[in-house]
């Protein structure tokens, strides 16, 4: 009997876990795959919702927990957290001995996993390389992970072209789409009554879903942009409920979270703040709102498939491929106010999502099952674009 292929998946935040959820499900159910799930970063921190509990509630066995997140969010704290991640994930790889490591995205937890995999000579499979987000250091981390990866499962053809331009073998670059869209096809969303019950609060006559993450290449890490956004939100009608999800554990993230809490206290019950909603509640809420507002990639990835407009504020997502339902605006309160008004009047029926068709997960699993032997993958010649 052919040995089961050991695939180690590393997740460090609620964002990429939500995108990976159905990938993990199908890997777990495949008789030819031995899923090894390593959980680290924000998942293990109470202040970010201790989302490891959601992973367990979803029925996934956790092979290793790697504590790496320090209490601070300065450059030094994030750098040290990354180092701790390399150490902890290295120890996990020594114990688990996977045939390949699968990661998604561009965060420092995933960079740590890529470095550890490289040093242990374990083939790395990277989902969502080649994307662009010019306002965050994540852009550089994503491209660094691409150069350490051995198979690239990208979300769109523009991303594939960028990865090939970085010298990666075109035969190792596969366009699979975004696995987060599979959730919309495979799991029914919560109805309004059940959603309100789980949220513990009623939806308003009008609703906005707001996520604002640090702008890590800005000198103030996005504090000025956030102030402009909050001023615009304060000016919305009294019958608009503002649903906030907290920012990620990035440089300046805690200061942004504190400012959001202060704003919510000023607004009373019409501003609701949650550490983490989980993928099902988050998407179910997205389906009910007038618009998604802020600078989260979810407004570009998932919202278009739901026919929900997005107001993308500032530079954090600058350069990322976007559907026609995404309205980009500068971080100025008047521009944001105008964009929210425009979004509410936007007809998003018929919008085409450039990130795929909701059938990404089978493509990803098939690619993992077809992986060549490690030695064949680990040798990476540089493919020069346009070379004779």
C-alpha positions in Angstrom: 0.0 0.0 0.0 1.3 3.5 -0.9 2.3 5.5 2.1 0.0 8.4 3.1 1.5 11.8 2.2 2.1 13.9 5.3 1.0 17.5 4.6 1.8 20.0 7.4 -0.4 23.2 7.3 0.6 26.2 9.4 -2.0 28.8 10.4 -1.2 31.8 12.5 -4.3 34.1 12.2 -8.0 34.1 11.8 -7.7 35.6 8.3 -5.8 32.8 6.6 -7.5 30.1 8.7 -10.9 31.2 7.3 -9.5 30.9 3.8 -7.9 27.5 4.6 -10.9 26.0 6.4 -12.2 23.9 3.5 -8.7 23.0 2.3 -8.1 21.5 5.8 -11.5 19.7 5.6 -10.7 18.0 2.3 -7.1 17.1 3.3 -8.4 15.6 6.5 -11.0 13.5 4.6 -8.6 12.3 1.9 -7.5 8.7 2.5 -4.1 9.4 0.8 -3.3 12.4 3.0 -2.1 12.6 6.6 -3.0 16.2 7.7 -0.6 17.7 10.3 -2.0 21.1 11.6 0.4 23.5 13.3 -1.4 26.4 15.1 0.5 29.5 16.1 0.4 33.3 16.4 -2.9 35.1 17.1 -4.8 31.8 17.4 -3.2 31.2 20.9 -3.7 34.7 22.2 -6.7 35.6 24.4 -6.7 39.2 23.3 -7.3 38.2 19.7 -10.2 35.9 20.6 -8.2 32.7 21.3 -9.3 31.4 17.9 -7.7 28.1 18.5 -11.0 27.1 20.1 -12.8 27.7 16.8 -10.3 25.4 15.0 -11.0 22.7 17.6 -14.8 23.3 17.3 -14.5 22.8 13.6 -13.2 19.3 14.3 -9.5 19.6 13.4 -6.9 17.8 15.4 -4.0 20.1 16.2 -0.6 18.4 15.8 1.5 21.1 17.4 0.8 24.5 19.1 3.7 27.0 18.7 3.7 30.0 21.0 5.4 32.9 19.3 3.4 36.1 19.9 4.9 38.6 22.3 2.7 41.1 24.2 4.0 44.1 22.3 3.4 45.3 18.8 6.5 47.3 18.2 8.9 46.5 15.4 11.2 44.8 18.0 8.3 42.7 19.4 7.2 41.6 15.9 10.8 40.8 14.9 11.3 38.7 18.1 7.9 37.0 17.6 9.1 36.0 14.1 12.3 34.6 15.5 10.3 32.6 18.1 8.1 31.3 15.4 11.1 30.0 13.4 12.4 28.2 16.5 9.0 26.7 17.4 8.0 25.7 13.9 11.5 24.2 13.4 10.9 22.0 16.4 7.5 21.0 15.1 9.0 20.0 11.7 11.7 17.9 13.4 9.0 16.0 15.3 6.4 15.7 12.5 8.7 15.0 9.5 6.2 16.2 6.9 6.5 15.6 3.2 5.5 19.2 2.4 4.4 22.3 4.3 1.4 24.3 3.0 1.0 28.0 3.9 -1.2 30.9 2.7 -0.6 34.5 2.5 1.9 37.1 3.7 2.1 37.5 7.4 5.1 37.3 9.7 3.9 34.0 11.2 3.9 32.5 7.7 7.3 34.0 6.9 8.6 32.1 10.0 7.1 28.9 8.7 8.7 29.4 5.3 12.2 30.0 6.9 11.9 26.9 9.0 10.8 24.8 6.1 13.7 26.1 3.9 16.2 25.2 6.6 14.8 21.7 7.1 14.7 21.1 3.3 10.9 20.5 3.4 9.1 21.5 0.1 7.0 24.6 0.7 3.6 25.1 -1.1 2.4 28.7 -1.1 -1.1 29.9 -1.7 -1.8 33.5 -2.8 1.7 34.5 -3.9 2.1 37.2 -6.5 -0.6 39.4 -5.1 0.2 43.1 -4.3 -0.6 45.2 -1.2 1.7 48.2 -1.5 0.8 49.9 1.8 2.1 47.1 4.1 5.3 45.3 4.8 3.3 42.1 4.1 4.0 42.8 0.4 7.7 42.2 0.9 7.1 39.2 3.1 4.8 37.6 0.5 7.4 38.0 -2.2 10.1 36.5 0.1 7.9 33.5 0.8 7.5 33.1 -3.0 11.2 32.8 -3.4 11.4 30.2 -0.6 8.4 28.2 -2.0 8.6 25.2 -4.4 5.0 25.2 -5.7 2.9 28.3 -6.2 -0.9 28.1 -6.0 -2.0 31.6 -7.0 -5.4 33.2 -7.0 -5.4 34.9 -10.4 -3.4 35.2 -13.7 -1.9 38.6 -12.8 -0.4 37.0 -9.7 0.9 34.1 -11.8 2.6 36.5 -14.2 4.4 38.3 -11.2 5.5 35.0 -9.8 7.0 33.9 -13.1 8.6 37.3 -13.4 10.4 36.6 -10.1 12.2 33.7 -11.8 9.9 30.8 -10.7 9.5 27.8 -13.0 6.2 28.4 -15.0 5.3 24.7 -14.6 5.3 25.2 -10.8 2.8 28.2 -11.0 -0.8 27.1 -10.9 -3.8 29.4 -11.0 -6.3 27.9 -8.5 -8.4 30.9 -7.3 -9.0 31.9 -3.7 -10.0 29.0 -1.5 -12.1 31.4 0.7 -14.7 31.5 -2.1 -15.3 27.8 -1.7 -16.9 28.6 1.7 -19.7 30.5 -0.1 -20.5 27.5 -2.2 -20.2 24.8 0.3 -21.7 26.1 3.5 -25.1 27.9 3.9 -24.8 31.2 5.6 -26.7 32.0 8.8 -30.1 33.7 8.4 -30.7 37.1 10.0 -32.5 35.7 13.1 -29.8 33.1 13.9 -27.0 35.6 13.1 -28.5 38.1 15.5 -28.7 35.4 18.2 -25.1 34.4 17.7 -23.9 38.1 17.6 -25.9 38.8 20.8 -27.2 42.1 19.2 -29.7 43.1 16.6 -28.8 44.2 13.1 -29.7 47.8 12.3 -31.9 49.2 9.6 -28.6 49.9 7.8 -25.3 48.1 8.6 -21.7 48.5 7.7 -19.0 45.9 8.3 -15.7 47.6 9.2 -12.2 46.1 9.5 -9.2 48.4 9.6 -5.7 46.9 9.9 -2.4 48.8 10.6 -0.8 50.4 7.5 2.6 49.2 8.4 4.5 51.3 5.8 3.0 54.5 7.1 5.0 56.5 9.6 2.1 56.5 12.1 1.0 52.9 11.2 -2.3 54.1 10.0 -3.5 56.1 13.0 -4.3 59.2 10.9 -6.2 57.1 8.3 -8.2 55.5 11.1 -9.1 58.9 12.5 -10.4 60.0 9.2 -12.4 56.8 8.8 -13.9 57.1 12.2 -14.9 60.7 11.6 -16.7 59.5 8.4 -18.5 56.7 10.3 -19.6 59.0 13.1 -21.4 61.1 10.5 -23.5 58.2 9.2 -27.1 58.1 10.0 -28.3 57.1 13.5 -30.0 54.0 12.1 -26.7 52.6 10.8 -25.1 49.9 13.0 -21.3 49.8 12.7 -19.9 46.3 13.0 -16.2 46.3 13.8 -13.8 43.3 13.8 -10.5 44.0 15.6 -7.2 44.4 13.7 -4.5 41.8 13.3 -1.4 41.5 15.5 0.7 43.8 13.5 2.9 46.8 14.3 0.6 49.4 15.8 -2.4 47.0 16.0 -3.1 47.4 19.7 -3.2 51.2 19.4 -5.7 50.9 16.6 -7.8 48.4 18.6 -7.8 50.8 21.6 -8.9 53.7 19.4 -11.8 51.6 17.9 -12.9 50.7 21.5 -12.9 54.4 22.4 -14.9 55.3 19.4 -17.4 52.5 20.1 -17.9 53.7 23.6 -18.7 57.2 22.3 -21.2 55.8 19.8 -23.1 53.7 22.2 -24.9 50.6 21.0 -24.8 51.4 17.3 -21.1 50.5 17.3 -20.4 46.8 17.9 -16.9 45.5 18.3 -15.9 41.8 18.1 -12.4 40.2 18.6 -13.2 37.5 15.9 -16.4 36.4 14.3 -15.2 33.2 12.7 -15.6 32.6 9.0 -19.3 31.6 9.0 -20.5 34.5 11.2 -18.2 37.0 9.4 -19.5 36.0 5.9 -23.1 35.8 7.2 -22.8 39.3 8.5 -21.2 40.5 5.3 -24.2 39.2 3.4 -26.5 41.4 5.5 -24.6 44.8 5.4 -24.9 47.7 3.0 -21.1 47.7 2.4 -17.8 46.5 3.7 -15.6 49.4 4.8 -11.9 49.6 5.7 -8.7 48.1 4.4 -9.1 44.4 4.8 -8.4 42.0 1.9 -11.8 40.3 2.6 -13.5 43.3 0.9 -11.6 42.4 -2.3 -11.6 38.6 -2.0 -15.1 37.6 -0.7 -17.4 40.6 -0.9 -17.7 40.7 -4.7 -19.0 37.1 -4.8 -21.7 38.1 -2.4 -22.8 41.2 -4.4 -21.7 43.4 -1.5 -19.9 46.7 -2.4 -16.6 47.5 -0.7 -15.2 50.9 0.3 -11.4 50.4 0.3 -9.7 53.1 2.3 -6.2 54.3 1.8 -3.0 52.5 0.6 -2.9 49.2 2.4 -4.4 47.3 -0.4 -3.0 49.5 -3.2 -2.2 47.5 -6.3 -4.3 44.4 -5.4 -6.6 43.2 -8.1 -10.2 44.3 -7.5 -13.7 43.7 -8.9 -15.9 46.5 -10.1 -17.8 46.5 -6.8 -14.7 47.8 -5.0 -14.5 51.6 -4.6 -11.1 52.9 -3.7 -10.9 56.2 -1.8 -8.2 58.3 -0.1 -8.2 58.3 3.7 -10.1 61.6 4.0 -13.4 61.8 5.8 -15.3 63.6 3.0 -14.0 61.1 0.4 -14.9 58.2 2.6 -18.4 59.6 3.3 -19.0 60.1 -0.5 -17.7 56.5 -1.2 -20.1 55.0 1.4 -23.0 56.9 -0.2 -21.9 55.7 -3.6 -21.5 52.1 -2.4 -25.1 52.1 -1.0 -26.4 53.0 -4.4 -24.2 50.6 -6.4 -25.8 47.7 -8.2 -23.4 44.8 -7.7 -25.5 42.2 -9.5 -23.5 40.6 -12.3 -20.1 41.6 -10.8 -17.4 39.1 -11.7 -15.0 38.2 -8.9 -11.4 38.0 -10.4 -10.4 35.6 -7.6 -12.1 32.5 -8.9 -15.2 30.4 -9.1 -15.5 28.7 -5.7 -13.9 25.5 -6.8 -10.3 26.2 -5.6 -10.1 23.6 -2.9 -10.2 20.5 -5.2 -7.5 22.1 -7.4 -5.3 22.7 -4.3 -5.8 19.2 -3.0 -5.1 17.7 -6.4 -1.9 19.7 -6.7 -0.7 18.5 -3.3 -1.4 14.8 -4.1 0.5 15.2 -7.4 3.6 16.7 -5.7 6.9 15.2 -7.1 9.5 13.7 -4.7 11.1 16.2 -2.4 14.5 16.2 -4.1 13.0 17.1 -7.4 11.1 20.0 -5.9 13.9 21.4 -3.7 16.2 22.2 -6.7 15.0 25.5 -8.1 16.6 26.9 -11.3 16.0 30.6 -12.0 13.8 31.1 -15.0 14.6 34.4 -16.6 11.6 36.1 -18.3 12.3 36.6 -22.0 15.7 34.8 -21.8 16.8 33.2 -25.1 
